[in-house]
Amino acid sequence: MRGINKRFGAVQANKEVTLSVSSGTVHGIVGENGAGKSTLMSILYGFYQADSGSIEIEGQPANITRSKEAIALGIGMVHQHFMLVDPLSALDNIMLGAEPDWRLQAARAEVRAKLETLMHDTGLVVRLDTPVEDLPVGERQRLEILKALYRGARILILDEPTAVLTPQETDQLFVTLRKLRANGTTILLITHKLKEILALCDKVTVMRAGAVVLDCPIAETSLDKLAEAMVGRRVNLGRDGGAAAKPGAPLLEAKHLQWHDALGVIRLADVSLTLRAGEIVGIAGVSGNGQSELLEALSGMLTPHGGELQLGAGHFTPKAWLDPARARALGLAHVPEDRHRVGLVLPFAAWESAILGHQKLGRFAGRFGWMKQSAMQADTVRMMESYDVRPRNPQLRSSKFSGGNQQKLVLAREAIVKPKVLLVGQPTRGVDIGAIEFIHGQLRAMRDAGGAVLVVSSELDEILALSDRVLVMDRGRIAGELPIDDCNEAALGRLMCGASASEQEQ
């Protein structure tokens, strides 16, 4: 790609971008939200057309005006939010739009035979007859890649492929990508996770404000250099180096929480914890070991089958459990793990998403029961300014903001009222490095102001950077608790794999 320019109104998304990718390599493309990397890849895939510039594929000029033309040239793209039809089977999703025969039964048999060979060659195993809605996230990811390869992709664009994957699924994906590279597939990897770039890529291109600011082999760079190139300044994602936390009085106490799902699988098994004023407690663990259910129980979204909870002056048992409205009234706020499913209403304007849960506040009450939209919008603008949400447009639909800015909007809504207890699930999932630094700073500020913060994260680096005390969950239980001074990835990893506290000491 040479001299690519693309403008959307007053915003120039790409400025004279030149990108050269060698065949059979993994090429990383990184940058903050809004840096122009997804726009550039959308031009390559035919979603957008460049205002100026040229594209060559394997040395030949390529005029790509539609995705169909990109696919014909051997380009495939796997989007961050999967482009799948949930009620259809995996096989029908792959075949959709590329049916080899108008007779569907004959077409399915032909496609199945080709896919079985492809799955054997690549290791991308998918249950072809299972509806997509019943597949776990990691298998949907494999399905998207398989769909692109079935259509003949020799150049594969992956947009934030690990944003919703567990660590095990990420490891499995990397094994697959290395195998594809060894078989000659060229892979363009868009990600915020710089460690993944260093672990997987042969070369990296860094974009900032629509332009390329760094382009070099992986051997010639480092995590710190990449972070500085992305943001334009030095970035600190480690511990803040401030004064040690001084935990105060308990603000939340949970005892012997138990819960099992509809199939009888135990998700919470006798979980007890205490959150104190002036501390950040981190919960580490492989996803699926009860962390999500614990957050939902503590926030009132789930009623446990056993146990009790003390929140401020409120005492709760399963017969009369906390609900989210009561939690908010008692000074507890919750930033959910899934901002799209639970944290926002994506079709709503930003100001509507930003006042959810606060709509009954007196300053928003107008005459005859009407709400004051002007006051709500003014509050949203103040939130956006305080939490650096971009663009600062309260009328913009929530779905139109980048992932990092959506996350900052949810955090602003929950933290702006200065809650006593803040529960945060996956605070920086799919968020760029500059926004990570900002969000970490806000969580530390809440702790320093006397609040209690509970952070659930699948990123051990994040747990180690933020926490004053760490709990590890394994199979629905608290496998161990460590002060931060005793924490490292090895110690946490052993607990995550089921080692007991006594085994840790040995």
N, C-alpha and C positions, 0 to 999 in steps of 0.2 A: 504494500500500500504506500503510495507516494503523494505527498503534499495534500493530504485529505483535510478539507474544510467543511464544517457543517454548523449552520446557525439555526436556532429556534427563536425567532423574534429578536429580542435584545441580547439573548444569551448565545455566545459562540461556544458550542459544545466541543468542537475539534478545531485546532488551529495548526495548520501546516504539519499534520501528523505523518511521519514516515515510519513504517514498520516492516521489518524484514524477518521472516521466520523460515528457518531451515527445515527441509523435509526430514521426517522421522525423529523430531525432537519434541520435548515439552517446553513450551515458551510461556512464562508467566507474565501477566499484565496486571499491575497493581496501581492503586491510587485511592484517594479518599472518595466518599460519595460525591458525585457530581464532577469527578475529574475528567469524564469523557470516555472512559474505557468501554462501557456498555454501548454507548452510541457508536463507537468505532467498530465494535463487533457486529452491531446491528446493520451497519453499512455493508460489512463484508458478507453478511447473511441475507441481504436484500430487504430487510425491514425498512431501512431508510436509504435514500440516495444522497451521495455527497454533493455539496454545492460545487466543489472543484476537487481535482486530484484524480489519480488513476489506480487501478488494481491489476496486478498480474498474478496468475495462478500457474505454477510450473513453467514460468517463462513466457506465457502467452497472455496478451491483453484480455481482460474480462470485464464486460459491461453487465453488471449485476443490478437489475431493477426490481426483481422479485425473488422471494425465497425459493421458488421453484427452479429458477435459474442457478441459484447457489447450490442447491441439492444436485442439479445436473452436473455441476462442476466438481462434485465430490466434497462439498462443504456441509457439515451437519452441526446443529447447535442444540445444546441441552440447557434449558433456561432454569434460573434459580427456583421459580415456581413452576412446577411441572405442567406441561401441556398435554394432559391425559384426560380421557373420558371415563370417569369413575365407574359407571355401571357396566362398561364393556370389559371383556376379558383382556388379558395382556396380549394374547394373539391378535384379537380384533383391533386393539389399539395400534399395533405395529402395522397391520395390514391396511388400516384406514387411510384412504387416499392413494394407496399404492397397490390396489387389488390386481393380481395378475390375470384374473378371469372373472367374467360377470357371474358365473355360477359360483356362489359363495362357498359351497362345500368343497368343490374342486380347488378353489383358491386357497381355502384354509389348509388343505392337505399339502399343497405345493409350498406355501409359506412356512408351514410347520417343519417340513423336511429341511428347508434352507436354514431355518432358525436353529434347529437341533445341531446342525453342522457348525453354525456360527457360535453357538453357546459352548460347544466342545472346544473350538479353536481359541476362544477368548476368555473362557472362564466366567462369562456373564450369564449365570444360571438364573432363569426366571420361570415361575410356574405359569405356563402359557394359558391354562384354562381357568385361572383364578381371576375374578373381577378385580380391577385395579383398586377399588375402594377397600378390598380385603388384604391388600399387600402392605407390608411395612415400608417405611420410607426408604430404607436402603435398597429394597427390591424394586421400588418404583424408579429409583435413580438408575439402577442397572437396566431397567426396561427402556428408559429414555435413551441411554447410550446404545442399547441393542437396536432400537428403532432407527437411530441415525446410521449405524453401521449396515443395517439391512438395506437401507436406501443407497448404499455405496459410498458413505463418507470416508474420505482419506484424510480430511482436515476436520478435526472435531473441536468445537468451541464449547467449553464448560464454564457456565456463569455461576460462581459461588457454589460449587458442587457439594461442599461439606457443611454448608450452613445449617442444615437440619439433620445431619448424620451423627450417630453416636461415635465415640472413639473407635470401637471395633469396626463399625461400618466404614469409617474413614480409612482405616488400615486396609480393609478389604478392597475398597475402591482404588487405593494407591497401587496395590498388587496388580489389579486389572489394568490400570493406566500404564504401568511399566511394561506389562506384557504387550499392550497395544503398540507402545513405542517400539518395542523390540521387533514387532511385526511390520513396522514401517508407517504406522499411523502418526500424523502430525497433530499435536494437541496444543490448543491455546487455552490457558487456565487463568480465569479471572477470579481473584480471591482477595479477601482482606487479611488472611492469615499468613503472615510472613514466614513463619516456621515451615508451613507447607510449601511455600515457594522454594525455600532453601533445601528442603528435603527431596523435592520431586523434579524441579525444573533444571533445564540445561542453560537457559538464558532468561533474562527478565527485562521488561520494559516498564518504567515508572512514569505515570502521567499525573500532572497537576494542572488544574485550571485549563483543561483541554489540550495541553501541549505535552510532548515528551520531554522529561527532564533528566532521565537516566536510561541508558540502554547498554547492557553489558552481560557477559557470561556470569553465571552464578559464582564461579570460583573467584571472581574479582570483587565481590561485594559481601556484605554482612547484614545482619538484622538491623543494627543501629544505622548503617548507611541507607538502607532501604526506607526505614522509618523517617529519617531526616529528609530524604528526597521526596517522600510522599507529602509531608506536612510543611516542609520549608523551614524547619527549625528542629532542634533536638527535642526528642520526646522521651518522657519518663513513664514507663509502664511498670516499674518495680515498686517496692515499698516506698512510701513518701519520705521516709527518714525523719518524720516528726516525732513528737513526744509519744511515749508508750501510752496505750489506752489505760484509763483508770475506771474500770467497771464500777457502777454504782448499784442502786437498788434494782431488784428484779422488776421488769415491766411486763413480762409474759412468762408463764410457767405452764408447760404441758406435761402431763403425767400419764404413762401407760397407754398411749394411744394405740388403738387397734382398728384395722379395717381390712376387709377382704372384698374382692370384686364379685361380679355376678356369677362368675364361674367357680367361686370359692377360693381363688388364689389369694394368699395373704400378701397384702401390699404394705401394711404397717403392722409391725409385731412388737408391741410393748415399747413404744418410742417415748422417751422422756427428754425434755430439754428446757433450759432456762435462758432467757434473753435479758441482759442487764443494760441499764442506761450507760451510754458512753462506750459501747463496744460493737464491733462487727464480728458476727459469728458466720463462718463459712461452712457450707455442707458440701463435701466432695463425695464422689461416687460415680460409678458407671451408670449412665442413664437407664431408667427402668428399675431402680432398686428402692423405690418408695419416696424419692425426693419430691416428685410432682404431687403425690397424694398428701404428703406432709404439708406442703405449701397450701393446698386446697383446704385441708382440715383446719389449719391455723387461721386462714382468711375467711372461713365460714362458707366456702363453696362446696364443702363435702362434710357430711356428718359421720363421724367415726362410730364403730360398733361398740367401742369401749374406751375408757379413759376420761380425763377431765382437763379443763383448761381454765387458768386464771389470767384474765387480761384486765389490768387496772382494778376497778371495783367490781368487775363482772366475773362471776363463777359459772362455768358451763359444763354440763354433762350431756351424753347423747340424747337423753330425753328432751332436753331444751338446749340445743347447741347454738353457738354463735351464728348469726347470719351476716352477710357483707355490710348491710346498712348499720347494724348494731356495732360491728367492728369499726366502721368509719367513725361512728359517734364516740367510741372509746379510744380513738386516737391511733388506730391501726390502718395502715395503707398497704396496698398490694400492687406490685408491678408483675403481672403474670408472665409465665414462660413463653407463651404464644401470643405475641402482640396482635397478630391478625385474627385469630379465632376468639380471643378473650379480651385483649386490651383495647381494641379499636373497633368501630363500625366503619369499615373501609369505604362504603358509599357516602358516609356523612362528610360534611365540610369539617375542616380541622377544628373550628370553634365548637362544633357539636360534640366531637370526640373529646375535646379538651375539658368539657364541663360535666361529662358523665359521672354521676355519683354526687355531684355538687349542685345539681340543678335546683334543689330546694333551699339553697342558701338565701337569706333575706335580701341580699343586694341584687339578686336576680329576679325577685318577685315584683311583678307589675300589678296593674289594676285588673280586677275581675278574673284572677287566676292566670293571666297571661304572663309569660316569662319575658324579661328584658333582654332581647337579643343584642342590643347595643352594649349593655354591660358585660354580657358573656363574651362578645367579640373583643372588647377592650381588655378583659382579663386574659384572653388567649394571646393577644399581642404582647402583654407583659410577660406571660410565660415564655413565649417564643424568644423574647429579648433576653430573659434571665438564663434560659437554657440553650441559647444559640441554635434555635430551630430554623432551618432554612428550607425554602424561602419563607419570609415572615408574612405570609398571606393566610389569614384565618378563614378565607373563603375557599381556599384550595381543597379539593377532595382529599380525604385522609389517605386514600390509596395512591395518590400521586407523589407523596413524599418518599424519599429514599428510606431504606430500612433503618439507617442510623438516626435520621430525623424523626421517623415514626417512634423510635425507642425514646428519644429525648422528649418528645411530646407526651408520651405516657408517663415517663418519670417526672416531668414537670407537673402534670396533673396530680400525681400522687404525693409529691414532695413539697409542693408549693404551700400547702396548708400546715407544714411543719408537724407531721405526725410524731407520736411518741415511739411507735414501732413501725418499721418499714420492712416488708417482706419482698424480696426481689428474686425472681427466677430468670436465670440466664441473662444477666444485665447487658451483655454486649454481643449477643448472638447476631452474626451478620452485620456487625458495626465496624466502621473503619477505624484506623489507629488513632486519629485525632479525636474522634468521638469517644473512643474507649478511655483515653486520658481524661477527657472532660467528665464522663459519667463516674469514673472512679473518684475524681475530685469531689463531686457532689455527694457521693455516698460517705466519703470521709468527713465532709463538712457536717453532714447530719449526725454522725457519731460524735464529732467534737462539740456539737451543740447540745449533747446530752441524750440523743436518741439511741434506740437499739435497732441495729440493722442485721437482718438475716439474709445471707446471699447463698443461693443455690446455683452452682455453675459446673458445667462439664469440663471447663478449662482449668487445669490444675495451676497454670501460671496465674490465672486470675484469682483463684482461691489464695495462693501464696502471697500475692501482691496486696490483697485487701484485708485479709482476716486478722483478727487478734486472737482468735481461738477457732479450731477446726474440728468439726464432727465428720465422721466418715460413715456413710450408709452402705449396707450390703444386705441384699435379700430382705429389705423391709425393716432392718434393725440398725441401731447405732452400733457399728462395729468397733468404734474407738473414738476417743477425744484427745486432742493434742494441743498444747499451747503453740503459738506460731513459732516460737524459738526452737521447738523440737521438730518442726515440719520440714520436709523436703519431698520431692516427687517420689523417691524410693520408699520412704516411710508411709506416705499416703497410699502409694500403689499396693503395698503389702496388705494394708487394711482393706482396700477396695477389693482385693482378691480373696478376702476371707480370713486373713491371719488375725489372731486374737491380740488383745493388748499385751498379754503376757508374752506371746511369741515375739511381739515387737521389741520388748525389752531384752529378749535373748539375742 
